[in-house]
């Protein structure tokens, strides 16, 4: 039952990480990134390279907590599955 927490953390982490990584990958591919907020603006790599690079870095760094959730969920799930195996072997 406790292993479901690990599976939930993996799912939540993937949601949080991909929410930031997919636009980051698209911006790398197309050369345009949209700012976040009520009035989102499009920033082009050719017109404003410094701002584009800063926004790209912020978008990539924002995926960090989601990646930590995924890692924590994998560790939690592995620890619980190891415990189940040890309990079954005893």
C-alpha positions as protocol buffer text, in pm:
chain_id: "A"
residue {
  index: 1
  type: UNK
  ca { x: 0 y: 0 z: 0 }
}
residue {
  index: 2
  type: UNK
  ca { x: 282 y: 244 z: 84 }
}
residue {
  index: 3
  type: UNK
  ca { x: 438 y: 191 z: -258 }
}
residue {
  index: 4
  type: UNK
  ca { x: 148 y: 388 z: -410 }
}
residue {
  index: 5
  type: UNK
  ca { x: 303 y: 703 z: -263 }
}
residue {
  index: 6
  type: UNK
  ca { x: 610 y: 641 z: -478 }
}
residue {
  index: 7
  type: UNK
  ca { x: 400 y: 585 z: -788 }
}
residue {
  index: 8
  type: UNK
  ca { x: 205 y: 904 z: -717 }
}
residue {
  index: 9
  type: UNK
  ca { x: 525 y: 1102 z: -666 }
}
residue {
  index: 10
  type: UNK
  ca { x: 660 y: 976 z: -997 }
}
residue {
  index: 11
  type: UNK
  ca { x: 341 y: 1079 z: -1176 }
}
residue {
  index: 12
  type: UNK
  ca { x: 332 y: 1421 z: -1010 }
}
residue {
  index: 13
  type: UNK
  ca { x: 700 y: 1478 z: -1081 }
}
residue {
  index: 14
  type: UNK
  ca { x: 658 y: 1389 z: -1447 }
}
residue {
  index: 15
  type: UNK
  ca { x: 366 y: 1629 z: -1472 }
}
residue {
  index: 16
  type: UNK
  ca { x: 563 y: 1911 z: -1310 }
}
residue {
  index: 17
  type: UNK
  ca { x: 882 y: 1847 z: -1506 }
}
residue {
  index: 18
  type: UNK
  ca { x: 723 y: 1798 z: -1848 }
}
residue {
  index: 19
  type: UNK
  ca { x: 511 y: 2109 z: -1798 }
}
residue {
  index: 20
  type: UNK
  ca { x: 836 y: 2306 z: -1815 }
}
residue {
  index: 21
  type: UNK
  ca { x: 1054 y: 2081 z: -2030 }
}
residue {
  index: 22
  type: UNK
  ca { x: 822 y: 2050 z: -2330 }
}
residue {
  index: 23
  type: UNK
  ca { x: 808 y: 2429 z: -2389 }
}
residue {
  index: 24
  type: UNK
  ca { x: 1185 y: 2443 z: -2327 }
}
residue {
  index: 25
  type: UNK
  ca { x: 1246 y: 2181 z: -2597 }
}
residue {
  index: 26
  type: UNK
  ca { x: 1010 y: 2360 z: -2836 }
}
residue {
  index: 27
  type: UNK
  ca { x: 1187 y: 2691 z: -2774 }
}
residue {
  index: 28
  type: UNK
  ca { x: 1524 y: 2530 z: -2849 }
}
residue {
  index: 29
  type: UNK
  ca { x: 1384 y: 2390 z: -3172 }
}
residue {
  index: 30
  type: UNK
  ca { x: 1191 y: 2690 z: -3302 }
}
residue {
  index: 31
  type: UNK
  ca { x: 1383 y: 2986 z: -3159 }
}
residue {
  index: 32
  type: UNK
  ca { x: 1079 y: 3144 z: -2993 }
}
residue {
  index: 33
  type: UNK
  ca { x: 967 y: 3127 z: -2632 }
}
residue {
  index: 34
  type: UNK
  ca { x: 658 y: 3265 z: -2463 }
}
residue {
  index: 35
  type: UNK
  ca { x: 676 y: 3443 z: -2131 }
}
residue {
  index: 36
  type: UNK
  ca { x: 449 y: 3335 z: -1849 }
}
residue {
  index: 37
  type: UNK
  ca { x: 180 y: 3554 z: -1704 }
}
residue {
  index: 38
  type: UNK
  ca { x: -144 y: 3723 z: -1796 }
}
residue {
  index: 39
  type: UNK
  ca { x: -8 y: 3895 z: -2104 }
}
residue {
  index: 40
  type: UNK
  ca { x: 234 y: 3642 z: -2245 }
}
residue {
  index: 41
  type: UNK
  ca { x: 479 y: 3779 z: -2499 }
}
residue {
  index: 42
  type: UNK
  ca { x: 676 y: 3590 z: -2760 }
}
residue {
  index: 43
  type: UNK
  ca { x: 1051 y: 3643 z: -2747 }
}
residue {
  index: 44
  type: UNK
  ca { x: 1250 y: 3550 z: -3057 }
}
residue {
  index: 45
  type: UNK
  ca { x: 1608 y: 3426 z: -3041 }
}
residue {
  index: 46
  type: UNK
  ca { x: 1714 y: 3642 z: -3338 }
}
residue {
  index: 47
  type: UNK
  ca { x: 1565 y: 3967 z: -3204 }
}
residue {
  index: 48
  type: UNK
  ca { x: 1658 y: 3949 z: -2833 }
}
residue {
  index: 49
  type: UNK
  ca { x: 1918 y: 3675 z: -2773 }
}
residue {
  index: 50
  type: UNK
  ca { x: 2004 y: 3774 z: -2413 }
}
residue {
  index: 51
  type: UNK
  ca { x: 1643 y: 3775 z: -2294 }
}
residue {
  index: 52
  type: UNK
  ca { x: 1574 y: 3453 z: -2486 }
}
residue {
  index: 53
  type: UNK
  ca { x: 1871 y: 3282 z: -2319 }
}
residue {
  index: 54
  type: UNK
  ca { x: 1760 y: 3403 z: -1974 }
}
residue {
  index: 55
  type: UNK
  ca { x: 1403 y: 3281 z: -2026 }
}
residue {
  index: 56
  type: UNK
  ca { x: 1530 y: 2949 z: -2156 }
}
residue {
  index: 57
  type: UNK
  ca { x: 1748 y: 2904 z: -1848 }
}
residue {
  index: 58
  type: UNK
  ca { x: 1459 y: 2990 z: -1614 }
}
residue {
  index: 59
  type: UNK
  ca { x: 1232 y: 2743 z: -1793 }
}
residue {
  index: 60
  type: UNK
  ca { x: 1492 y: 2466 z: -1760 }
}
residue {
  index: 61
  type: UNK
  ca { x: 1556 y: 2542 z: -1392 }
}
residue {
  index: 62
  type: UNK
  ca { x: 1182 y: 2537 z: -1322 }
}
residue {
  index: 63
  type: UNK
  ca { x: 1176 y: 2167 z: -1417 }
}
residue {
  index: 64
  type: UNK
  ca { x: 1413 y: 2084 z: -1128 }
}
residue {
  index: 65
  type: UNK
  ca { x: 1153 y: 2029 z: -852 }
}
residue {
  index: 66
  type: UNK
  ca { x: 959 y: 1795 z: -1077 }
}
residue {
  index: 67
  type: UNK
  ca { x: 1273 y: 1596 z: -1146 }
}
residue {
  index: 68
  type: UNK
  ca { x: 1339 y: 1574 z: -772 }
}
residue {
  index: 69
  type: UNK
  ca { x: 986 y: 1439 z: -721 }
}
residue {
  index: 70
  type: UNK
  ca { x: 1053 y: 1171 z: -983 }
}
residue {
  index: 71
  type: UNK
  ca { x: 1382 y: 1073 z: -821 }
}
residue {
  index: 72
  type: UNK
  ca { x: 1225 y: 1067 z: -476 }
}
residue {
  index: 73
  type: UNK
  ca { x: 935 y: 858 z: -603 }
}
residue {
  index: 74
  type: UNK
  ca { x: 1169 y: 607 z: -767 }
}
residue {
  index: 75
  type: UNK
  ca { x: 1377 y: 577 z: -448 }
}
residue {
  index: 76
  type: UNK
  ca { x: 1063 y: 540 z: -233 }
}
residue {
  index: 77
  type: UNK
  ca { x: 916 y: 280 z: -467 }
}
residue {
  index: 78
  type: UNK
  ca { x: 1240 y: 83 z: -486 }
}
residue {
  index: 79
  type: UNK
  ca { x: 1280 y: 92 z: -107 }
}
residue {
  index: 80
  type: UNK
  ca { x: 926 y: -36 z: -52 }
}
residue {
  index: 81
  type: UNK
  ca { x: 955 y: -307 z: -316 }
}
residue {
  index: 82
  type: UNK
  ca { x: 1283 y: -418 z: -160 }
}
residue {
  index: 83
  type: UNK
  ca { x: 1107 y: -432 z: 177 }
}
residue {
  index: 84
  type: UNK
  ca { x: 828 y: -644 z: 30 }
}
residue {
  index: 85
  type: UNK
  ca { x: 1078 y: -882 z: -124 }
}
residue {
  index: 86
  type: UNK
  ca { x: 1270 y: -911 z: 202 }
}
residue {
  index: 87
  type: UNK
  ca { x: 947 y: -976 z: 394 }
}
residue {
  index: 88
  type: UNK
  ca { x: 840 y: -1242 z: 143 }
}
residue {
  index: 89
  type: UNK
  ca { x: 1181 y: -1411 z: 157 }
}
residue {
  index: 90
  type: UNK
  ca { x: 1179 y: -1434 z: 539 }
}
